[in-house]
Amino acid sequence: MSSPAPTGNPRRLASYAAVLCLLTAVAAVVSFTQGHWLGIVWVLMAGLSSNMAWYYGRKARAA
């Protein structure tokens, strides 16, 4: 069973994911500097959004 593909321009989705990656990385740094261990969740979200940006960026270049 295949997952449904999101509708929209892959280049735009890649840029949204890259912005999300940047914001989650900043949130992780702020969280760790304040001494909260919740920053681990932000690091995981940054990794996920980085992979999404890479995937949609390659998809936009291939199209």
Backbone hydrogen bonds in HBPLUS format (Angstrom, degrees):
<---DONOR---> <-ACCEPTOR-->    atom                        ^
c    i                          cat <-CA-CA->   ^        H-A-AA   ^      H-
h    n   atom  resd res      DA  || num        DHA   H-A  angle D-A-AA Bond
n    s   type  num  typ     dist DA aas  dist angle  dist       angle   num
A0012-ARG N   A0009-ASN O   3.11 MM   3  5.34 119.8  2.49 102.9 117.0     1
A0013-LEU N   A0009-ASN O   3.01 MM   4  6.32 160.4  2.05 156.3 162.4     2
A0014-ALA N   A0010-PRO O   2.88 MM   4  6.02 149.5  1.97 142.3 150.4     3
A0015-SER N   A0011-ARG O   3.06 MM   4  6.33 152.1  2.14 141.3 148.2     4
A0016-TYR N   A0012-ARG O   2.94 MM   4  6.21 156.6  2.00 150.3 156.7     5
A0017-ALA N   A0013-LEU O   2.96 MM   4  6.12 157.5  2.02 144.7 150.9     6
A0018-ALA N   A0014-ALA O   2.94 MM   4  6.12 147.4  2.05 141.8 150.9     7
A0019-VAL N   A0015-SER O   3.01 MM   4  6.22 156.0  2.07 146.1 151.8     8
A0020-LEU N   A0016-TYR O   2.94 MM   4  6.16 156.9  1.99 145.9 152.8     9
A0021-CYS N   A0017-ALA O   2.89 MM   4  6.07 148.7  1.99 141.0 149.5    10
A0022-LEU N   A0018-ALA O   3.01 MM   4  6.29 156.5  2.07 145.9 151.4    11
A0023-LEU N   A0019-VAL O   2.95 MM   4  6.22 161.9  1.98 152.4 157.1    12
A0024-THR N   A0020-LEU O   2.93 MM   4  6.10 159.6  1.97 150.0 155.3    13
A0025-ALA N   A0021-CYS O   2.99 MM   4  6.13 149.3  2.09 143.9 152.4    14
A0026-VAL N   A0022-LEU O   3.05 MM   4  6.31 155.8  2.11 147.5 153.6    15
A0027-ALA N   A0023-LEU O   2.92 MM   4  6.16 157.0  1.97 145.4 152.2    16
A0028-ALA N   A0024-THR O   2.90 MM   4  6.07 147.9  2.00 140.7 148.9    17
A0029-VAL N   A0025-ALA O   3.04 MM   4  6.32 158.2  2.09 146.6 151.8    18
A0030-VAL N   A0026-VAL O   2.96 MM   4  6.21 167.3  1.98 155.2 158.5    19
A0031-SER N   A0027-ALA O   2.90 MM   4  5.97 158.1  1.94 143.6 150.3    20
A0032-PHE N   A0028-ALA O   2.91 MM   4  6.09 163.0  1.94 151.4 155.4    21
A0033-THR N   A0029-VAL O   2.93 MM   4  6.09 155.4  1.99 149.7 156.7    22
A0034-GLN N   A0030-VAL O   3.09 MM   4  6.25 138.6  2.27 142.0 152.0    23
A0036-HIS N   A0031-SER O   2.97 MM   5  5.35 156.1  2.03 162.5 154.9    24
A0035-GLY N   A0032-PHE O   3.09 MM   3  5.00 153.8  2.16  98.1 106.1    25
A0040-ILE N   A0037-TRP O   3.27 MM   3  6.11 173.2  2.27 119.9 121.5    26
A0041-VAL N   A0038-LEU O   3.02 MM   3  5.63 135.3  2.23 114.1 123.5    27
A0043-VAL N   A0039-GLY O   2.93 MM   4  6.25 148.4  2.04 147.9 156.6    28
A0044-LEU N   A0040-ILE O   3.05 MM   4  6.35 156.5  2.11 146.9 152.7    29
A0045-MET N   A0041-VAL O   2.95 MM   4  6.24 155.8  2.01 148.3 155.2    30
A0046-ALA N   A0042-TRP O   2.89 MM   4  6.08 147.0  2.00 142.0 151.2    31
A0047-GLY N   A0043-VAL O   3.00 MM   4  6.30 152.6  2.08 146.7 153.5    32
A0048-LEU N   A0044-LEU O   3.04 MM   4  6.33 156.9  2.10 147.3 153.3    33
A0049-SER N   A0045-MET O   2.95 MM   4  6.14 166.3  1.97 149.7 153.3    34
A0050-SER N   A0046-ALA O   2.90 MM   4  5.97 144.3  2.03 140.8 150.9    35
A0051-ASN N   A0047-GLY O   3.05 MM   4  6.28 156.4  2.11 145.1 150.5    36
A0052-MET N   A0048-LEU O   3.00 MM   4  6.31 152.1  2.08 146.0 154.2    37
A0053-ALA N   A0049-SER O   2.92 MM   4  6.11 156.2  1.98 143.7 149.6    38
A0054-TRP N   A0050-SER O   2.97 MM   4  6.21 159.6  2.01 149.2 154.7    39
A0055-TYR N   A0051-ASN O   2.93 MM   4  6.10 161.8  1.97 147.7 152.6    40
A0056-TYR N   A0052-MET O   2.96 MM   4  6.13 176.8  1.96 156.4 157.2    41
A0057-GLY N   A0053-ALA O   2.91 MM   4  5.85 143.9  2.04 139.6 150.1    42
A0058-ARG N   A0054-TRP O   3.01 MM   4  6.21 158.0  2.06 147.0 152.0    43
A0059-LYS N   A0055-TYR O   2.96 MM   4  6.19 151.0  2.05 144.7 153.7    44
A0060-ALA N   A0056-TYR O   2.93 MM   4  6.03 148.5  2.03 138.5 145.9    45
A0061-ARG N   A0057-GLY O   3.05 MM   4  6.30 153.4  2.12 144.0 150.9    46
A0062-ALA N   A0058-ARG O   2.99 MM   4  6.15 145.8  2.11 142.3 151.3    47
A0063-ALA N   A0059-LYS O   3.22 MM   4  6.34 136.2  2.42 136.6 146.6    48
